[in-house]
Amino acid sequence: MPDNDYTIPPLPSSYRAQLSDAEFARLSAFIYNVAGIKMPPAKRIMLQSRLQKRLRELGMDSFKEYTEYLLSERGKQEELIQMLDVVSTNKTDFFREPVHFDFLRETILPAHYQASGARPIKIWSAACSSGEEPYTIAMTIAEYCRIKGVQYDYSIVGTDISTKVLKMAENAVYKMDKIEGMPLEILHRYFLRSKDRANPTVRVIPELRRHVKVQRMNFMDETYPINETFDVVFCRNVLIYFDRPTQEKVIGKLCTKLKQGGYFFLGHSESIMNMSLPLQAVRPTIFRKI
Ligand SMILES: C[S@@+](CC[C@H](N)C(=O)[O-])C[C@H]1O[C@@H](n2cnc3c(N)ncnc32)[C@H](O)[C@@H]1O
């Protein structure tokens, strides 16, 4: 069959839709207002390629049409959450920045266990993404109990703005590359392996899953819909996407949910320097509420 019987099919116009400077300015201002996420001009191409998929799904040909829909009352109801799923950066890992989990196991848990008479410890993983952080916290506590031979109840709340990652956190199913390098005995104790050899995955065991509850929460909300206070708050690798005044405001609000003497963790490249907050540094990126 001769090749000239064939032709290259035209790409649907949504693949070619270009995000103009004007549309980018409208979209980035909107994203900053609703989610606090900074979108500097260098991110225009990234935003364009991430949103082209949404345009295809919605059958739209241009960013103008998409922006108008998103900013309409109907769009704010129907599209906002989808758009935030697309624009948020969800990179995370099990045992990411391991010094934090060492500190939890070696300093916080023994002190809390002793002082509280085994009262359950409550931990908030704020911006938990797809769940690796809250399940790492759960594994750390479970290991502490196993090694010390103690019974110690705990609850972990994981929150995030993105419903897509929260669904993944709830399912607790992960591809094999996510557990690469994890010690074998941890894998054996805390993960189940899928029977599907063609598409192997692991799932966190139910004994850990039952301690972790997830809910959607936007740091930009005026008040945080969480009616409890925590012994420990993890808020790592999310504030880098916000400007300094927003960071200070968000940490201030998170501190209202942290018990006095409770611990607060930031990501390794984040800092509270020159912010007026009720936190005292105990290690780099680890703070205590005063
Ligand atoms: C890079 S991940 C960090 C995950 C985890 N804390 C870690 O350190 O591995 C950042 C998370 O912050 C979430 N996020 C971004 N803006 C947010 C907002 N305004 N409110 C709540 N979560 C937000 C994103 O959806 C994403 O899952």
The ligand as an SDF file (V2000), in Angstrom:
LIG
                    3D

 27 29  0  0  0  0  0  0  0  0999 V2000
    4.2990   19.6350   46.6170 C   0  0  0  0  0  0  0  0  0  0  0  0
    2.8870   19.0270   47.4400 S   0  0  0  0  0  0  0  0  0  0  0  0
    3.5480   18.7120   49.0660 C   0  0  0  0  0  0  0  0  0  0  0  0
    3.0760   17.3980   49.6580 C   0  0  0  0  0  0  0  0  0  0  0  0
    3.7010   17.0160   50.9990 C   0  0  0  0  0  0  0  0  0  0  0  0
    3.3520   17.9590   52.0290 N   0  0  0  0  0  0  0  0  0  0  0  0
    5.1920   16.8520   50.8840 C   0  0  0  0  0  0  0  0  0  0  0  0
    5.9390   17.6660   51.4570 O   0  0  0  0  0  0  0  0  0  0  0  0
    5.6420   15.9120   50.2390 O   0  0  0  0  0  0  0  0  0  0  0  0
    1.9410   20.5250   47.6640 C   0  0  0  0  0  0  0  0  0  0  0  0
    0.4600   20.2810   47.9080 C   0  0  0  0  0  0  0  0  0  0  0  0
   -0.1360   21.5120   48.3050 O   0  0  0  0  0  0  0  0  0  0  0  0
   -1.4600   21.5600   47.8090 C   0  0  0  0  0  0  0  0  0  0  0  0
   -1.9490   22.9550   47.7780 N   0  0  0  0  0  0  0  0  0  0  0  0
   -1.5960   23.9410   46.9110 C   0  0  0  0  0  0  0  0  0  0  0  0
   -2.2770   25.0640   47.1840 N   0  0  0  0  0  0  0  0  0  0  0  0
   -3.0770   24.8010   48.2560 C   0  0  0  0  0  0  0  0  0  0  0  0
   -4.0310   25.5590   48.9810 C   0  0  0  0  0  0  0  0  0  0  0  0
   -4.3010   26.8320   48.6720 N   0  0  0  0  0  0  0  0  0  0  0  0
   -4.6770   24.9620   50.0150 N   0  0  0  0  0  0  0  0  0  0  0  0
   -4.4040   23.6690   50.3470 C   0  0  0  0  0  0  0  0  0  0  0  0
   -3.5220   22.8880   49.6790 N   0  0  0  0  0  0  0  0  0  0  0  0
   -2.8580   23.4480   48.6430 C   0  0  0  0  0  0  0  0  0  0  0  0
   -1.3160   20.9400   46.4130 C   0  0  0  0  0  0  0  0  0  0  0  0
   -2.5460   20.4670   45.9280 O   0  0  0  0  0  0  0  0  0  0  0  0
   -0.2790   19.8330   46.6610 C   0  0  0  0  0  0  0  0  0  0  0  0
   -0.8730   18.5750   46.8600 O   0  0  0  0  0  0  0  0  0  0  0  0
  1  2  1  0
  2  3  1  0
  2 10  1  0
  3  4  1  0
  4  5  1  0
  5  6  1  0
  5  7  1  0
  7  8  2  0
  7  9  1  0
 10 11  1  0
 11 12  1  0
 11 26  1  0
 12 13  1  0
 13 14  1  0
 13 24  1  0
 14 15  1  0
 14 23  1  0
 15 16  2  0
 16 17  1  0
 17 18  1  0
 17 23  2  0
 18 19  1  0
 18 20  2  0
 20 21  1  0
 21 22  2  0
 22 23  1  0
 24 25  1  0
 24 26  1  0
 26 27  1  0
M  CHG  2   2   1   9  -1
M  END
$$$$
